[in-house]
Amino acid sequence: MCRKSQGLAQTDGVLQKLRTGYTHLLGAPPAAFEKSGFTLVSNPIRNEPEWANWIQPIWFFSIGPSVICSVAPQFADQVGSEFKDIAPGTLLEKALLRRAELIIPDKEWVQCELFYYPLPKLPTLPISQRYHNVVRLELGQTDAQRLLRNFDGGVYAIRDSAGKLASHAAIKNKGVIREIAVGTQPSYQRQGMGREVVTRAVQEILSVGCVPTYWPDSLDNTASYALARTVGFIKVAQMLFCAYERPGWSGFVVSTHDQI
């Protein structure tokens, strides 16, 4: 097999693993990812936390020719009626967002593009681009507790000369899907720190056979989009979902052995 064919086979394998992961998260049948058009999945799991203590009662997911909506049963009839003709690749339209907001008007709605790292091999930064020491945060360390309570897949960070967090990549453990969230203090942006911590997070995720994913928190966040592409992520899906945090969350009970 030539190198190009090998690369395509590897990419296809990771994409299939990603589909399997979202089949589980959405509670959708595998066939929904092969079907053209709209599939509605009424699932009581949408009334339970999707991750940490966040509830996503309505979650639209558009990938390839398919649009899947995983929805809490109490909204299933309304969503099925209002969105039965929804087309793939339209989840970022403002008009669609306004229609969705009418169903649950008092909660936050998010439109975003989903990226994934398409290869099973570990990415490496050229030595010339490794400027900082990236470490995994441990319980008891300065500034670590808050992040470790909210991210159960490990947190990788760069500290400044005063020991404060300058940049971090935190991982949400969603089974085979591992979702990366990144934050860099304003005074340390545009120094390559985000790329370094995200690259380290991707390395750790791939080392346990999972799929790294990432979605910019805003469609207008050009820096976040540039970071994703620089590390090697590619766009794979669109998402539109309603999300709110259930009161009373006290955080993950995390030991250093639970991470990654």
PEWOMO-V532614 format. One record per residue. N is the residue number from 1. RES is the residue in one small letter. SS is DSSP state (2 for helix, 1 for strand, 0 for the rest). PSI is psi in radians with two decimals (* if undefined). Layout:
# PEWOMO-V532614
N;RES;SS;PSI + N;RES;SS;PSI
This chain:
# PEWOMO-V532614
1;m;0;2.29 + 2;c;0;2.87 + 3;r;2;-0.67 + 4;k;2;-0.76 + 5;s;2;-0.67 + 6;q;2;-0.77 + 7;g;2;-0.74 + 8;l;2;-0.71 + 9;a;2;-0.71 + 10;q;2;-0.76 + 11;t;2;-0.76 + 12;d;2;-0.67 + 13;g;2;-0.72 + 14;v;2;-0.71 + 15;l;2;-0.68 + 16;q;2;-0.67 + 17;k;2;-0.68 + 18;l;2;-0.79 + 19;r;2;-0.73 + 20;t;2;-0.73 + 21;g;2;-0.76 + 22;y;2;-0.42 + 23;t;2;-0.76 + 24;h;2;-0.82 + 25;l;2;-0.67 + 26;l;2;-0.28 + 27;g;0;0.52 + 28;a;0;2.64 + 29;p;0;2.55 + 30;p;2;-0.57 + 31;a;2;-0.39 + 32;a;2;-0.46 + 33;f;2;-0.18 + 34;e;0;-0.29 + 35;k;0;2.40 + 36;s;0;2.41 + 37;g;1;-2.73 + 38;f;1;2.35 + 39;t;1;2.19 + 40;l;1;2.26 + 41;v;1;1.86 + 42;s;1;2.05 + 43;n;0;2.11 + 44;p;2;-0.34 + 45;i;2;-0.38 + 46;r;2;-0.24 + 47;n;2;0.03 + 48;e;0;2.81 + 49;p;1;2.29 + 50;e;1;-0.61 + 51;w;1;2.51 + 52;a;0;-2.14 + 53;n;0;0.45 + 54;w;1;2.20 + 55;i;1;2.33 + 56;q;0;1.51 + 57;p;0;-0.46 + 58;i;1;2.19 + 59;w;1;1.87 + 60;f;1;2.41 + 61;f;1;2.03 + 62;s;1;2.08 + 63;i;1;2.24 + 64;g;0;-2.31 + 65;p;0;0.08 + 66;s;1;2.52 + 67;v;1;2.11 + 68;i;1;2.33 + 69;c;1;1.99 + 70;s;1;2.12 + 71;v;1;2.51 + 72;a;0;2.49 + 73;p;2;-0.59 + 74;q;2;-0.26 + 75;f;2;-0.02 + 76;a;2;-0.81 + 77;d;2;-0.76 + 78;q;2;-0.78 + 79;v;2;-0.76 + 80;g;2;-0.65 + 81;s;2;-0.75 + 82;e;2;-0.50 + 83;f;0;0.31 + 84;k;0;-0.40 + 85;d;0;0.26 + 86;i;0;2.46 + 87;a;0;2.59 + 88;p;0;2.56 + 89;g;0;0.30 + 90;t;0;0.15 + 91;l;0;-0.20 + 92;l;0;0.00 + 93;e;0;2.39 + 94;k;2;-0.61 + 95;a;2;-0.65 + 96;l;2;-0.68 + 97;l;2;-0.77 + 98;r;2;-0.66 + 99;r;2;-0.73 + 100;a;2;-0.68 + 101;e;2;-0.42 + 102;l;0;-0.42 + 103;i;0;-0.81 + 104;i;0;1.52 + 105;p;0;-0.31 + 106;d;0;0.20 + 107;k;0;2.85 + 108;e;1;2.42 + 109;w;1;2.46 + 110;v;1;2.26 + 111;q;1;2.26 + 112;c;1;2.87 + 113;e;1;2.33 + 114;l;1;2.28 + 115;f;1;2.68 + 116;y;1;2.75 + 117;y;1;2.07 + 118;p;0;-0.09 + 119;l;0;2.62 + 120;p;0;-0.16 + 121;k;0;2.73 + 122;l;0;2.24 + 123;p;0;2.58 + 124;t;0;2.44 + 125;l;0;2.45 + 126;p;0;2.56 + 127;i;2;-0.62 + 128;s;2;-0.27 + 129;q;2;0.13 + 130;r;0;1.63 + 131;y;0;-0.26 + 132;h;0;2.77 + 133;n;0;1.98 + 134;v;0;2.20 + 135;v;1;2.71 + 136;r;1;2.29 + 137;l;0;2.50 + 138;e;0;2.69 + 139;l;0;2.46 + 140;g;0;-0.25 + 141;q;0;2.71 + 142;t;0;2.27 + 143;d;0;0.07 + 144;a;2;-0.57 + 145;q;2;-0.81 + 146;r;2;-0.78 + 147;l;2;-0.73 + 148;l;2;-0.46 + 149;r;2;-0.41 + 150;n;2;-0.17 + 151;f;0;2.00 + 152;d;0;0.11 + 153;g;0;0.13 + 154;g;0;2.64 + 155;v;1;2.27 + 156;y;1;2.29 + 157;a;1;2.83 + 158;i;1;2.30 + 159;r;1;2.64 + 160;d;0;-3.07 + 161;s;0;-0.33 + 162;a;0;0.01 + 163;g;0;0.06 + 164;k;0;2.68 + 165;l;1;2.15 + 166;a;1;-0.65 + 167;s;1;2.59 + 168;h;1;2.67 + 169;a;1;2.06 + 170;a;1;2.48 + 171;i;1;2.25 + 172;k;1;2.20 + 173;n;1;1.85 + 174;k;1;0.83 + 175;g;0;-2.26 + 176;v;0;-0.37 + 177;i;1;2.21 + 178;r;1;2.06 + 179;e;1;2.23 + 180;i;1;2.29 + 181;a;1;2.38 + 182;v;1;2.52 + 183;g;1;2.37 + 184;t;1;2.30 + 185;q;0;2.46 + 186;p;2;-0.67 + 187;s;2;-0.18 + 188;y;2;0.12 + 189;q;0;2.77 + 190;r;0;0.50 + 191;q;0;0.16 + 192;g;0;0.06 + 193;m;2;-0.74 + 194;g;2;-0.76 + 195;r;2;-0.70 + 196;e;2;-0.78 + 197;v;2;-0.63 + 198;v;2;-0.71 + 199;t;2;-0.74 + 200;r;2;-0.73 + 201;a;2;-0.74 + 202;v;2;-0.76 + 203;q;2;-0.80 + 204;e;2;-0.68 + 205;i;2;-0.80 + 206;l;2;-0.53 + 207;s;2;-0.33 + 208;v;0;0.25 + 209;g;0;0.37 + 210;c;0;3.07 + 211;v;1;2.06 + 212;p;1;2.27 + 213;t;1;2.84 + 214;y;1;2.36 + 215;w;0;2.17 + 216;p;0;2.43 + 217;d;0;-0.13 + 218;s;0;2.51 + 219;l;0;-0.29 + 220;d;0;0.04 + 221;n;0;1.43 + 222;t;2;-0.57 + 223;a;2;-0.70 + 224;s;2;-0.71 + 225;y;2;-0.75 + 226;a;2;-0.68 + 227;l;2;-0.82 + 228;a;2;-0.82 + 229;r;2;-0.61 + 230;t;2;-0.68 + 231;v;2;-0.46 + 232;g;0;0.15 + 233;f;1;2.62 + 234;i;1;2.65 + 235;k;1;2.38 + 236;v;1;-0.42 + 237;a;1;2.90 + 238;q;1;2.60 + 239;m;1;2.55 + 240;l;1;2.12 + 241;f;1;2.71 + 242;c;1;2.39 + 243;a;1;2.43 + 244;y;1;2.67 + 245;e;1;2.22 + 246;r;0;2.35 + 247;p;0;2.66 + 248;g;0;0.12 + 249;w;0;2.22 + 250;s;0;0.05 + 251;g;0;2.83 + 252;f;0;2.55 + 253;v;0;1.82 + 254;v;0;2.30 + 255;s;0;2.85 + 256;t;0;-0.35 + 257;h;0;-0.26 + 258;d;0;-0.29 + 259;q;0;2.33 + 260;i;0;*
